[in-house]
Amino acid sequence: MKVPVMADLAAENKMPEVLFWVGCAGAFDDRYKAVTRAFVKILNHANINFAVLGPEETCTGDPARRAGDEFTFQMQAVMNVETLNGYGVKRIVTACPHCFNTIKNEYPVFGGDYEVMHHSSFLQQLIDEGRIKMKEGGSFKGKRITYHDSCYLGRANDIYEAPRKVLEALDADLVEMKSCRKKGLCCGAGGAQMFKEPEKGNVDINIKRTQEALQTRPEYIASACPFCMTMMGDGVKHYNKEKSIKVLDLAEFIAESNEL
């Protein structure tokens, strides 16, 4: 799989069109590594001149800041900004809403000013520009898909239409949950909750959210966030539905539909 590394391009005095920020989940989580591969296949298929930081990429610091460890966040932010500015990076695309929100909205105060796009918006742009031509009668044609809004993509950055337009390009049957868009229910992993056990309560948030998804009688649950994918996937397993309902990322839908 062709994945150019920024340091190698810099050594050849080359500059990519866009930097793909992989994120911790995209690099290390076994499930989300499949999303990274799917997105790279799309980038190569669309002839996008891109690169990754590889071993020079570290966590954006989002979980540290949300957990109240401001010192660690600032250390990570400053280090990443130095790396990005050292290469003269201008455009960044990432498949993680947490990375997207942090780099776009919180790095400017540290001198990191970039054009940052979430992969949902990037995919929509590629489809609109014809750089990705959707295969007619793809594997998701007519399939019932419900989309779960990520908090950092939706309420935090007002991105609601791009993910839905990407799914509509599949010619699928997109069905909305009771709580969606601005009223969407959190998956339960935000605010660094991903890395700890939930406090005692009547029901875990991801179970409640999965219940809403199941009410739409979906064949697929669409996600655009690694945290959301984990929580919704666990929810589906809780209801013993993993054989009949799959949780997929937007990039996986596009890659599979076009047999990339």
C-alpha positions in Angstrom: 0.0 0.0 0.0 1.4 3.3 -1.1 1.7 5.6 2.0 4.3 8.4 1.5 6.1 9.7 4.6 6.6 13.5 5.0 10.3 13.1 6.0 11.0 11.1 2.8 9.3 13.7 0.6 11.1 16.6 2.4 14.4 14.9 1.6 13.5 15.0 -2.1 12.4 18.7 -1.7 8.8 17.7 -2.4 5.6 19.0 -0.8 2.3 17.0 -0.7 -1.0 18.5 -1.6 -2.4 17.4 1.8 -1.1 15.9 5.1 -3.1 12.9 6.3 -3.2 13.1 10.1 -3.8 9.4 11.0 -4.4 9.8 14.8 -3.8 7.4 17.6 -6.8 5.2 16.8 -6.0 5.1 13.1 -2.5 4.0 13.9 -2.9 1.6 16.8 -6.5 0.4 17.2 -6.9 -2.8 15.3 -10.5 -1.9 14.2 -9.7 1.6 13.1 -6.6 0.6 11.2 -9.0 -0.8 8.7 -10.5 2.7 8.3 -7.0 4.1 7.7 -6.3 1.6 5.0 -9.7 2.3 3.4 -9.0 6.0 3.4 -5.5 5.6 1.9 -7.0 3.4 -0.8 -9.4 6.2 -1.6 -6.6 8.8 -1.6 -4.5 6.7 -4.0 -7.5 6.0 -6.2 -8.3 9.7 -6.5 -4.6 10.5 -7.2 -4.3 12.7 -4.2 -0.7 13.8 -3.5 -0.6 13.2 0.2 1.8 12.1 3.0 1.7 11.1 6.6 4.1 12.1 9.4 4.6 8.4 10.4 6.7 8.1 13.6 6.8 11.9 13.9 3.1 12.1 14.6 2.1 12.0 18.2 -1.3 12.4 20.0 -2.9 15.8 19.5 -3.4 16.0 23.3 -7.2 16.0 23.1 -7.7 13.3 25.7 -5.2 15.0 28.1 -7.0 18.4 27.9 -10.5 16.8 28.3 -9.3 14.9 31.3 -7.9 18.1 32.9 -4.2 17.6 32.2 -3.5 20.9 30.6 0.3 20.6 31.0 0.5 17.4 28.9 -1.9 18.9 26.3 0.3 22.0 25.8 3.5 19.9 25.6 1.9 17.7 22.9 0.4 20.7 21.0 3.7 22.6 20.9 5.6 19.6 19.8 3.1 18.8 17.0 3.0 22.5 15.8 6.8 22.6 15.6 6.8 19.4 13.5 4.0 20.6 11.2 5.4 24.1 10.8 8.9 22.7 10.2 7.6 21.0 7.1 5.5 24.0 6.1 2.2 22.0 6.2 -0.8 24.0 5.0 -3.6 21.5 4.5 -4.5 18.6 6.9 -7.2 15.9 6.6 -8.0 13.5 9.4 -10.6 10.8 10.0 -10.9 11.6 13.7 -13.2 14.4 14.8 -11.2 14.8 18.0 -8.0 15.4 16.1 -9.9 17.6 13.7 -11.4 19.8 16.4 -8.1 20.1 18.3 -5.9 21.0 15.4 -8.4 23.3 13.8 -9.7 25.2 16.8 -7.0 24.8 19.5 -3.7 24.8 17.7 -3.8 28.3 16.3 -3.0 29.8 19.8 0.2 27.8 19.6 1.1 29.1 16.2 -0.5 26.2 14.3 -2.7 27.8 11.5 -3.8 25.2 9.0 -6.6 24.4 6.7 -8.1 21.4 8.5 -10.7 19.1 7.0 -12.5 16.1 8.4 -12.5 13.2 6.0 -16.3 13.4 5.7 -16.0 16.8 4.1 -13.0 15.7 2.1 -14.8 12.7 0.7 -17.8 14.8 -0.2 -15.5 17.2 -2.0 -13.9 14.4 -4.0 -17.3 13.0 -5.0 -18.6 16.4 -6.0 -15.4 17.1 -8.0 -15.7 13.7 -9.8 -12.4 12.6 -8.4 -14.3 9.6 -6.9 -16.8 8.2 -9.4 -19.4 6.1 -7.5 -20.0 2.7 -9.0 -23.6 2.2 -10.1 -25.4 -0.5 -8.3 -22.7 -0.7 -5.6 -22.9 -3.2 -2.7 -24.9 -0.7 -0.5 -27.6 0.2 -3.0 -30.9 0.2 -1.2 -29.4 -0.9 2.1 -30.8 0.6 5.3 -28.1 2.8 6.9 -28.4 5.0 10.0 -25.8 7.6 10.7 -24.5 8.4 14.2 -23.5 12.1 14.6 -20.1 12.6 16.3 -20.3 15.4 19.0 -17.0 17.0 17.8 -18.1 16.8 14.2 -21.7 17.9 14.7 -22.4 20.2 17.6 -18.7 21.4 18.0 -18.1 22.2 14.3 -21.5 22.2 12.7 -20.7 19.4 10.2 -23.9 17.5 9.6 -24.5 17.4 5.8 -21.2 16.2 4.5 -21.4 12.7 6.1 -24.9 12.3 5.0 -24.1 13.4 1.4 -21.3 10.8 1.3 -23.8 8.1 2.3 -26.4 9.3 -0.1 -23.9 8.9 -2.9 -24.1 5.1 -2.2 -27.7 5.2 -3.3 -28.6 3.7 0.0 -31.7 4.1 2.2 -30.5 6.6 4.8 -32.8 6.4 7.9 -32.4 8.9 10.8 -32.4 8.1 14.5 -34.9 9.8 16.8 -32.0 11.9 18.2 -29.9 13.2 15.4 -28.0 16.3 14.1 -28.0 19.0 16.8 -30.1 16.8 19.1 -27.8 13.8 18.5 -26.9 11.7 21.6 -23.3 11.3 22.5 -21.8 7.8 22.2 -20.4 8.1 25.7 -16.7 8.2 24.8 -16.0 12.0 24.6 -14.3 14.0 27.3 -11.7 11.3 27.8 -14.4 8.9 29.0 -13.1 6.5 26.3 -10.3 5.5 28.6 -12.1 4.8 31.8 -15.1 2.8 33.1 -18.4 4.7 33.3 -19.8 6.0 36.5 -22.6 4.0 38.0 -26.0 4.7 36.5 -29.1 3.1 35.1 -27.8 2.5 31.6 -24.5 3.1 29.7 -24.8 5.9 27.2 -23.6 3.8 24.3 -26.2 1.1 25.1 -28.9 3.8 25.0 -27.6 5.2 21.8 -27.3 1.8 20.2 -30.9 1.1 21.2 -32.0 4.3 19.2 -30.0 3.0 16.2 -31.6 -0.4 16.4 -35.1 1.2 16.4 -34.4 2.3 12.8 -34.0 -1.4 11.8 -30.7 -0.8 10.1 -28.4 -3.1 8.2 -25.5 -0.8 8.8 -24.6 1.9 11.4 -22.4 4.6 9.8 -19.8 6.3 11.9 -17.2 9.0 11.2 -15.2 8.8 14.5 -13.0 6.1 16.0 -14.5 6.6 19.5 -18.0 6.4 18.2 -17.2 3.3 16.2 -15.9 1.5 19.3 -18.9 2.5 21.5 -21.5 1.7 18.8 -19.7 -1.5 18.0 -19.8 -2.5 21.7 -23.5 -1.6 21.8 -24.3 -3.8 18.9 -22.4 -6.7 20.6 -24.4 -6.0 23.8 -27.6 -6.7 21.9 -26.0 -9.8 20.1 -26.6 -8.1 16.7 -23.0 -8.1 15.4 -23.8 -10.8 12.8 -26.7 -8.9 11.3 -25.7 -5.3 11.8 -22.2 -3.9 10.9 -20.7 -0.6 12.1 -18.7 0.9 9.3 -16.8 4.2 8.8 -17.7 6.5 5.8 -14.3 5.6 4.2 -15.1 1.9 4.4 -18.5 2.4 2.7 -16.9 4.3 -0.2 -13.9 1.9 -0.6 -16.1 -1.2 -0.4 -18.8 0.2 -2.7 -16.1 1.0 -5.4 -14.2 -2.3 -4.7 -11.0 -0.5 -4.0 
